[in-house]
Amino acid sequence: MNFVLACIPVAVVLALMLRLKWGAHKAGAAGWLAAVVAGGLSFGLTFEVFWVSQVKGLLLSIYVLLIMWPALFLFHWLNRLGAIEAVTRMLQRAVPEPGLFAIALAWCLSGAFEGIAGFGLPVAIVAPMLLAAGVQPIRAVAAVAIGHSWAVTFGSMGLIFQTLSAISGISSQELVPWTATLLGAACIGCGLGAALVLGQSHRWKAVILVALLMASVQFAVCYFGLSAMGSFAAGLAGLLACAAISRRTRENSTPAPATTANSSKNVAPALACYGSLALMLAALTFVPPLRIAVENFRWQATFTRVATGNGFVTPAGKGPAFLFLTHPGSLMILVALVAVATAFWSNRQSARETFLHATRGTVSSGGLATVGVLFMVGMAGIMDHCGMTLLLAEAVSGIAGSAYPLVSPFIGVLGAFATGSNNNSNIMFATLQKSAAEILRLSPALILAGQTAGGSLGSMVAPAKLVIGCSTAGLTGQEGAVLRKTIGPLLALIFIIGLILLALAR
């Protein structure tokens, strides 16, 4: 009975988004209410557990929203200036074959962005570029959601992978070969999935060729101790390979738009904003004295131990760490302030109109998206603190038995869907997966690689990320339509990754 009730919040969200086409803000509210009711009926939800879970959820939501709102403002600001379209045209000249160009953006460029700063930023930036190239909005968001997910574990400058190593107590040297192998297979699948959504499945040969290069680059970079650069280097290599392949078939493609002085001028704001953001993130990663200095500016809430009426204990711990000078949202706010100040100094009237347009667009697209994030994360918090999520994972692992490697990635997906983050999925389930591996006498490093591969691929259906992507593509409230396009490729990919794990575990 408890297992059925634990399934209800997730089932409600999926049913409302997939079948009734509800947006994340409404489906999230219904899922949150279902979690409260299930928690109160069978899991001993108390007021103390409720408020602790919701305050933690609020802090995690703020962490995400601090990325989403500045990203939205930058997008609307740059879009008003014509910069998004200009950058898209510039990249089209580098990859002139239209079909391969769309794949390169959704798959390679988004992976490179994920390597620098994840948390939904790649979807927020790349989906509008696909729109500017003429891709239908739902396809654009779905393609990027699928395309970027191979890069998540080694993304965010290696944060997620290092967290996995720290929590599990297994060295990165032991984790890298298995993890990079599984994510190499995922890279191929994500490329093919993005091509399918974009209507470019006939480019499968080129996709597989580029994917093999990207997987090899990611493996080599991570194997030699540079896991922080794994996704970025692989994504960049993929872009260069797509450009080379595209130029060889240029005579069979539509000519790329011609360069104009005006379009070149419009590119400058986007390159200045996103380029400076990338440089600052890279500097904070690869200049240790600078990183140590700015990490002192941090705040992290501490929460007491809480227990449900049924005895499920959530130990005392800390909430998300707000590193004010290194958080991607803080850096985007800085970039936006400089961009706005420079524009006002140059032309006050024009800058004022652009600022008002960007502000209205940000509020319009970010309002309902914010509601969706708050409810989805709040639902995940209740499920986590009442033991529902752990119960689901333990039930799956108990049923699997000797076939456990096959289902290990599905547990990673469950965590990513519930929390919107591969990092949080690893935090929730790394210990469970390691314990299951030891009981079944399997390689813990192999099973943990399956966990984080599943969490990485789960990003393509995580409502919190879909909300961010839809908000920049003008699809607020249509997250269910995007989810219907991503859930099929996810299930196929996770099953394949599970089969690979099962074969490696023999």
N, C-alpha and C positions, 0 to 999 in steps of 0.2 A: 504493500500500500504506500509506504513512504517513497519507494522508488518511483511510482506513478506520479505522486504529488510533486516530487523533485523535477520530473520532466515537464510539468505543466507550464511554468513560466517561459521556458525556451520554446515549447510547442506552440504556445499562444502567439509569441512574437513571429515565429516562422509562418504559422497559418495566416495571421493577419497581413503580413507583408507579402507572402507568396500567393495566397488564394484571394484575399479581399483587396489587395493592392493598397493597403494602408501605408502611410508614411511612417518613418521611424519615430516621429514625435507622438503619434497616436498609438502605434503598436508598442512602443516603449512604455507608455503610460499603462497600457493594459497588462503588459508583462510584469511591470513593477507591482501593480495591484495584485496580480496572481501570485507573485512571490510573497507578498505580505500575507495574503490569505493562507497560502500553503504553509508558510512559516509559522503562523499563529495556530493552525489546526493540528499540525503533526510534528513540527520541529522545535517547539518550545521557544518561539521568538518572544523575547522580552523587550521592554521599552529601552533598556540599557543597550542591548545588542542592536536594536533598531537604530538608535541615534548614532552609535559608534560606526555602524556600517554606512550610514548615510553621510556622516561627516567625512569619513574616509573617501566615499564616493564623490562627494562634492569637491574635495581637494584634488582628486584625480581628474574630475571633469574640468576644473579650472586649469589644471596642467595642460589638458588637451585643448581647451578653448583659447588659452593664451597663444596657441599656435594657429588655431583656425581663424580667429578674428583678425589678427595682423595679416595673415595670408590672404584673407578675403579682401581686406582693404588694399593691399599691394596689387592684387589682381585687378580690382576695379579701377584703381588709379592708373595702372599701366595700360589697361585695356582702353580707357578713355583717351589716353595719349596715342593709341594705335601701336603700342610697343609689343603687345602679345602677338598680334597679326604679323608685325614686322619680323619678330624673331622666328615665327613659324615659316615665313617666306625665306629667311636666311638659311634655315635648316633644310628647307625644300631644295635649295640650290646645292646643298651638300649631298643630299640623297634625292636625286631628281625623279626616281621611279616612284609614282604615287603610292602604290600598295605597300612597297617596302618602307617608304617614308613613314606611313601611319604605324606600321609594326615597330619601326625603330624608335618612334616617340613613346608608344605605349609600353614597350618592353625594355629597350636599352636605356633610353634617356631617363625613364622613371626609376630604373634600377640604379643608375648613377646618382640621381637625386636621393634615393633611399640610403645610399652609402654615406651621404653627407648628413642628412637629417631626416628621420622617418616621421612617425606619428601622424601619418596622413598627408604630409607636405607634398610628396611626389604626385599624389592624385590631385591635390588642389592646384598644382602648377601645370601639370602636363595635360590634364583633361581639357582645359580651355584652349590649349594649343591645337589639339585635335579638332575642336569645334571650329577654330579659325581655318583649319585645312578642309573644312566641309564635312567632317564626320558627324553623323547624327548623335545628339547628346547622350542618349542612354547607351549607345554603343561605345561612345568615347569614354564615359566613366567606367563601364564594365571592362573595357579592354585594358585600361590602366590599372584597375583593381586587380585583374588577373595578371597583367604583365609585370607589375612591380614586386609581386609577392615572393618570388624566388630570392630576392635580395634582402629580405627583412632580417634574417638571423645575423648576417655579417654587415648589416646596415647600421645607421646611427653611429658611425665611427666606431663600430665594434662593441657598443655598449651591451647589446642583448647577448652576444656570445660570451662576453666576459662575465656577465651576470650569471649565465648558465653554469659556467665553470666554477664560479665562486660558491653558488648555492649547492652544487652537487659534490664539490670537493674533488672533482676530477680535473686534471691539468688540461690546459688548452691544447697542448701537444698531442694528448691522447684523444681528445674530442675532434680535432680538426679533420683527420682523414675521413672518418665516417660521416661527419656533418657535411663537409665539402662534397663528398661523393653523392649523398642524397640530394643536396641542393643543386648539384650539377644536373642530376636527372630532372629535378623540379624546374630548372632553367629551360630545359628543352620543352617540357610540358607547358610552361607558362607562355613561351613564345608561340607554340602551336595554338594554345587556347586563345591568346590575344588575336592571332591571325584569323582564327575561326570566327570570333565575334565581329571582327572588322570586315568579314567577307573576303578574306585574302588567303583562304586555306590552300589555294593552288600554289602559294609560295613556300610550301612546306620544305622543299629541298634547301632553299636559301636559309630558312629559319633553323633547320637542323645544323647546317654548316656553321652558321654564326653562333648557335648555342654551344656547339662543341668547343669553339674558341673561347666563349665567355666562361664556360665551366672550367676549362683548363687554366685560364688566367686566374679565376677565383681560387681554385685549388692551390696553384703555385704560390700566389701572393699570401694566402693564409698559412700554407705549410711552412713558409719561410719566416713566419712570425709577424706578418703585417695584416692580421685579421681586420684591423680598423679600416684598411683600404680595400678589402676583398670585393665588396659589392661595387664600389666606385670604379675600381680598375676594370672589373669585368664589364660593367655597363659602358664605360668609355671605349673599351676594346670592341664591344658589339656595335657601337655607333660608327666607329671607323670602318669596321668590316662591312656594315650595311652601305656606307658611302662608297666603298670600293666595288662591291657587287653591283650597286645601282648604276654606277658610271659605266660598267661593262655592258649593261643592258639599256643604256640611255637612248639608243636609237629606236627602241621599241616602246618608249614611254612618252608621256605628255611633257613637252618642254617646261622646265621650271620657270616660274615668274621672273621676269627681268628685274635687275637691280635698278632702283631709282635713287636719286639723291635724297628724296623725302623719306623713303623706306629705310635707308641707311641711317638717317638722322633719328628715326623713330626707334631703331634698335637700341640706341645708346642708353635710354632710361632703364630698359629691362636688363641690359648687360651690367649697368652700374649697380642696380638694386640686387639682382640675384647673384651677380659676380662677387660683390662685396660681402654678401651673406655667406657664400661658399668659402671665400678667403678667410673670413673671421672664424668660421667653424673649423676650418683646417688648421689655422694658427693655434686655436685653443686646444687642438688635439696633439699637434706635433711640436709644440714649444712648451716643454714641461714647466719651466719657471713661470710662464704666463698662466698656464692652466692651474698651477698650485696657488698662485696669487689670487685669481678670480674665484676659485672654489671656496675661499673663506667667506664670500658673500652668499650665504645660504640660510634657508629656514626649513625646518622639518618638524612637523607636529608629532608628539608622542602620545600614544593611546594605551590605556590600561587594559589589563586582561578582562575579557568578558566571557560569560558562559550562558548558554541557552537553558531553558527549563529542563531539557532532555540531557543536559550534561555535556554538550559539545562546546569545547573551549577554543577560543581564539586568543592566543597568547598576547601579552603586551608587545607592542612594537611601534614602529614609526610609519608615518604616512609618506607620500611621495616627497622627495627632496626638491625644493625650489632653489636651483642654482641661478640666482638672478642675472648673473653676467654671462652665463653659458647656455641658458635655456634658448632654444631656437626662436621662441616667441619674443623674448626680450631683444634678441638681435634683430628680428624683423621689425619690431617697434622702433628701434634705433634707426634702421635703414629707412623706414617710412617717414620718420620725423625729419631726417636729413633731406630726403627727397622733397617733402612738402616745403620745408624751409627754403631750399634752393629754388623751387618753383616760384614761391611768393617773392623772393628777392629779385627774380628775373622778370616776372609779369604778374602783378598782384591780381588783376581782374581775371585773367585766364586761370590762374592757380586756384582762385576762389571757386570758380565754376567747376573745375575738375575735382576739387576737394569735396564740394557739396554732392556732386554726382557719385563719387566713390563712397562717401559716407552713407548716402541713401541706399546704394547697391549693397553695401556691407550689412546694414541693418535689415534690409529686406531678405537677403539670402541667409543671414546668420541667425535670425530670430528663432524660427521653427527648428533649425538645425541644433541650436543650443538646447532647446527643450528635449529633443531626441537624445542628445548625448547625456543630459542629466538623468533622464529616466532609465536609459539603458545601463549606465554605470551604476545607478542606484539599485536596479534589479540585480545586477551581478554582485553587488555588495551584500545584499540580503541573502542570496543563495550561498555565497562564500561563508558568511558568518553563521549561518544556520546549518552548515554541513551538507547542503543539497548538492553542490558541485562536486565535492569529494565523494559523496555517495554514488553519483552517476559514474564517476571515473572508476571507483572501486568495483561497481557492478559490472562495468564493461570489462575490466581486467579479470574479474573473477570468472566470468562466462567464457572468456577467450582461452584460458588454460595454456596449452602448448602453442596455440596459435597467437599468443600475445603480441609478437612482433608485428603481426598484421594489423592489430587494432591500436598499437601504440601511437601512431600519428593522429588517429581520430581523437585521442584524449588531448593532444596538443591543439587540435582544431576546436574542441569544446572550450578550452581555456581562452583561446583567442576570440572566439565568438562571444563568450560571456563578458570578457573584459575589454575587448577591442585592442588587445596588445599581445604580441608574442612574448614580450618581456614578462608581463604579468602571468601569462600562461605557464611560462617556465618557473616562475616563482611559486605558483600554485601547485604544479604537478611534478617538478623535477625530483623531489624526494620520493614521491609515490612511484614514479617510473623506475628510479634507481632501486628501490626496495623490491619491486616486482621482478626486476632483472636478476637480482641476487637470489631471490627465492627460487626462480625458474632456472638458475645457473646459466644465464645469458650474459653477454658483455654489457655492463652498465653504460659504457661509452656509446655502444651501438644503439641501445634503446633510447638514451638521451638524445642522440642525433635524430632518431625518429620523432621524439617529442618536439624538438625545436623546429624540425622540418614541417611537422603538422601545424605548429603554431604560426610558422612563417606563411604557409599556404592559406591558413585560416584567415589571414588578413584580407583575402578577397571577398569574404562574406561578413567580416566584422562590421556590425551596424555603425559603430562610431566612425569608422573610416569611410563607409559609404555616405554617411551624412556629410562629411567634409567635402568629398568629391562632388556630390550632388549640389551642394551649396554654391560651388564655384561654376557649375555648369548650368545653373538656372533650373535645376530639377528638384528643388526642395519639396519634400513630400512624396517624391516618386522613387524613394530608395527601394521599395519592393520590386519595381520594374527592373532595376539594376540587379538586385539579388537574384531574380529569376534567370538572368543571363550568366551569373557567376557560379551558382551553386552546382550546376551540372559539371563544368570543368573541374571544380574543386573535388567533387566526389570521385571523379575518374582519376584525378591526379593522386589523391590520398590513397586510393585503392592500389595504384601502381607502386607508390612509395612503400606501402605496407607489404606488397609482394616482394619488392627488393629487399626489405628488411628481413622478411621470412627466409628468403634464400641465403642471405648473408649470415643468418643466425644458425643455419644447419651445420 
